[in-house]
């Protein structure tokens, strides 16, 4: 019986059960891949509660332009106090990534400015050309910067009174526990990750020695192409990322499929991974371009409704070895 372990991305999220329902229905809609009907099981690595006080109200998974503006309370989004006491490698990382993301640089066209020309499929897109109004780009990048920093540098989070987490340690444990549970079910076992969840999944599969193995790995709308993230992943402890041997072959038995939209603001800087995550020097990651619709291209519902992504997941679950 095939099993899928989902892991969600940046920002706050609806409650776990609601989020799982969103993912499963999005895969199945319009005669898509119905995991229940096909006899596959699934689970979700849910980590939003480690970062955020309470789940997002009904209305989405940051999945539309409108819901992004309310993804986190404005006061929380504007709070950058966590950056004030950083030093050394953490400070360099945050300053470098903030400059790359460009959220402090207001475009000449004003708050509502955006440019919309689409590049050829697979080409990186300068962030200023991602078709989002500036105030939404800025908010998104501040959320991304905070969540990525807190995970990579194992920050302390106290989202509620009396609860304290070490972000990376606690999320790694949840991920490993979910994989162990999934491996109790006869395979294949595939990890399907989105956004920030792709970074968490990769970190665990590549760098956590006691992380369980899986059969396949899918990344969607991933920031793993950012140089700043790769630099941190390339530091000790081993095993670490290198361009020549970045594929997590220690714990991924067969395929890694990477799905991207060139106008997705999270992955648009460098959306293709085959050259950055080789397996012993060989390019083996399968990069798939799925161009979504509308201004907000990062939403998981849009990605999960795309035919090439669904076909890749179906192949991993029900035709293992076909694309290896």
N, C-alpha and C positions, 0 to 999 in steps of 0.2 A: 504494500500500500504506500504510494508516494506521499511525501510530506514536504510542506513548504514552511520555512520560518521567515516571517516578515520582520523587518525592523524599520521604524519610521524615521523621519527626518527632522530638520530644524523647527524651532518654534513650539509653542504650546499645541496640544492636541485634544480632541474629544476624549471621553472615557475609553478605556481599552476595548470593551465589547463593541462600542459604536464605531471605533476606528477599524477594527477587524471587519465589521460588516461593510464599511465603505470600501475597503480594499477588495473583499471577495465579490461584492456586487459589481464593482467597476471592472473586474476581470470578466465577469459573466455577461454583462450587458450586451445587447445587440448581437446575440448568438455568439458570444465569445467563449472563454474558457471557464466553464462552471466546475469548480473544484469539487463541490459536493456531489454533483451528478456523475463526475468522473471517478469518484471513490478516493480522492486525495484528502488528506488531513492537513491542518495548518494551525499555526500559533503566531503570536506577536510578541517580539521583544519590545516592551513598552517602557520608555525611560523619561517621558515628559514630566512625570511627578517628581523626578530628582531635581529638575531645574525650576519648575513652576508650581505656584501655590495650590492651584486647583485646576481641574480640566477646563478646556475651552467649552463655552456654551454651545448648544446645538447650532449648527450652521456650517460646520465644515472642518476640513483638514488644511486650513490655509489654502484652499483650493481655487479661489477666485480672486480677481483684482480687488473686489470689494471687501472680502473677508481678510485679505492681507492687511488692510489698514487697521483692523481691529485684532490682529494676531496676538498682540500682547498689550496690556494696559499702557497708555502713553507714558505715564510716570515711570513705569519699569523700563520701557524702551529707551527713554531719555537718560536713565541712570547709567552713568559711565564711571561711577565711583570705584568699581572693581579694577579699573585700569590705573588708579592713582599710585598705588604702592608697588607696582611691578618694577622689576629690575632685571638686569642680566639678559639671559636668553629669552625670557618671557616678554620683556619690554621690546626687545628687537623684533621678535615674532609679531607682536601686536602692531607695532608701528609699520612694519613692512607689509603685513597683510592689509591693514587699513589703507595704506597708500595704494596697494594693488586694487582693492575694492573701490577706492575713490569716493567714499561716502562723504568726505569733508569738502569736496570740490563741487560747488553748485554750478551747473551748466549755464552758459550765457543766455539760453532761451527762457530761464525762469523755472519756477516750481513745477509747472506742468509740461516742461519740455521733454520730448523724446523723439528720437529718429527711428524710422522704421524700415529702411531698406534691408532686405534679407540677403545674406551672403550665399555663396554656393554651399551645398551640403558638405558638412564636415569642416568648414573653415572656422577658426576662432573669430569671435566677434568682440570688438572693443566695447567695454561696458557702457559707454555713453550711447551706443547704438541699440542697446536692448530696449524694446519698445514699452517702457514703463514710465509713468510720471516720476519726476525726481524725488518727491517726498516719499513715494513708495520704495524706490530704489534705496534710498538712504535708510529707511526703516529696516528693510530686508537685510542690508549689509551689516547693520549694527547687530541684528539678531544672529546672523551667521558668525560674525566675529566673536561674539560672546560665547555662543555654544561651542564653537570649535576650540577656542582658547580653554574654556573650562574643562573640556574633555582631554585635550592633548597634554595639558599641564596639571591634570588631576586636582583641580581647584576644589575647595570646600563649598558646599551648597547647603543652605538652611532655608528651604522653601516654606516651611511651616514651623510653628513653635514646637520645640521638643524633638524635631527631626533634623538630623545632620548627615550629610553624605560626602564621601570622597568620590567625585563625579566619575572619573575613569575607573577606579577600583570597583565601584558598585555597578556601573553599567557593564563592565567586563564580566562580572559574576552573573548578572542576569542573562547576558548573551550566552555564556558557556552553559549555564543551567538549561536554557531553552534548547541548545543543540543536543545536550545529553538526553533530554526528554524526547526530542525528535528522532534521535538515533535508536530509541527503543522500538520504533515503528519500522517494519521492513521497508527498505528504501525504494527508489532513490530519495535523497534528502537534499533539498535546494534552499539556499538562502536568497531571498528576494529583498533587496535593500534600496532605500530611497534617500537622496540628499545627504544630510549629516549621518544617517544610518549606514551609508556606504563606507564612510570613514571609520565608524565604530566596528563594522563587520570586518573590514580589511585589517584594521589594527589587531583585532582578536585572532583572525585566521592566520596572520603573518607573524605576529610578535608575541602571542601568549602561548607559552609552551604546552600548557595542559588544556588548551582549547580543543574540543572534539573536532573530528574531521567531518566534512560534508562531501557530497558528490558534485554539486554545482553551485555557482555563485553568479548572481545577477546584480549589477549596479545600475541605478536609474538616476539621472540628473545629479551626478556626483561632483563634489569639489576636489576629488583626488588628483586632478590635473594641476592644481595650484602648486607652484614651486615651493612656496612657504610651508605648505603641509608636507610635501615630499621631503623637505629638509629636516623637519622634526621626525618624520618616520624613519629617516636615514640615520638617526642617532641611536646610540645604545639605549636599552639593552638589545642584544641580538636574540633571534634573527631579525635583521633590519632590512628596510627597503634599499635596494639599489636599482638603477635603471636596467642593468643587465640581468638581474635575478629578482625582480620585484613581484613576480607572480607567486601567490601563496600556495605553492605546490605541496608544502608540508601538510596542508590540511584541506586542500581542494583537489579532489581526485580527478576531475575531468575539466569541464569548461568554465571559463569566466566570460560572460556576455555583458557588455557595457552599452547602455541605451542612453542616447542624448538627443536634445533639441538644441540647435545652434543659437536659438534666441532664449534659451533658459538662462536666467541671470546667475544661477549657482554654478553651472558647468560650462557656460559659454566661453570662458577665458581659454580653456584647453580641454575640449570635450572628449578627445580620442585618447585611448590608453595603451594601445598595442605597443607603441614605441617606448613608453615609460614603465611598463610592467611586464618585461620579457621573462620568459622561463628559460634560464640558462642560456641567455643570449638570443633566443628565438622569439619572434613576435607571435603570440598565441591568443591574446585577448581578442574576442570578436566584437568590434565596435559597430553598433547599429544606430543609424540616424532615423529618428522618428520625429517629424516636425508636427508639433501640436498646433492648436488654433488659438486665436485671441491674443490679448496683450499679456496675460499671465500664463507663462509656459511651463512653470515648475510644478504645477499641481499633480499629485499622484493619480487622481482620477483620470486625467487626460492621458497620461502615459499608459495606464493599465488598460485603456480602451484601444490601444494601437495594435494593429495586426502583427507586425514583426516581433514586438515584445511578447505577445501571447504565443506566437508560434515558437519562439525560443524557449519559453517556459514549458510549453507542452512537450517539446522535444526532450528537454532535460528530465522531465518527470516520467514520460511514457515511452520514450525512444532513446534511452541512455546509450551513449556511444555513437549516435548518428552524426553528431557534429564535431566529434573529437578529431 
